[in-house]
Amino acid sequence: MDAASLLLPVLLIAVFYFLLIRPQQKQRRQMAELQRSVGPGARVMTSGGMFATVVSADDDEVVLEVAPGVQSRFVRRAIVNVLNDDSQEPSAGIHDDTLGSSEPAAPQEDRTNGDDSR
């Protein structure tokens, strides 16, 4: 075997490492630092998409308040984002202006034409 035939596999391994493995390790370190830095009062988003406020935290678990008076225990790894005070929470897809109104919704039109045979 000559040096040229050994150079190609070594080069492929190096490219694979620098394009795939190294960025993933960096992202994992950043996520671990983010999860370690969370303390009481922080607004967070969990991996399930739930927004909550951190009530207390220890080494492996955090207690999150998901609604006033409703607290749940999560592992720290469930936290995927820490929200800034000035950031807007991402919306959940479809925007419906009637959801927040106090007015009753308009009655739906009866389209059965008196036929109850469904």
JOWONOR-V762426 format. One record per run of one state. SS is the DSSP state (H for helix, E for strand, C for the rest). FROM is the first residue (numbers start at 1). LEN is the number of residues. If there is no record, write none. Layout:
BEGIN
[[SS | FROM | LEN] [SS | FROM | LEN]]
END
This chain:
BEGIN
[[C | 1 | 2] [H | 3 | 34] [C | 37 | 6] [E | 43 | 4] [C | 47 | 4] [E | 51 | 7] [C | 58 | 3] [E | 61 | 7] [C | 68 | 2] [E | 70 | 6] [H | 76 | 3] [E | 79 | 5] [C | 84 | 35]]
END
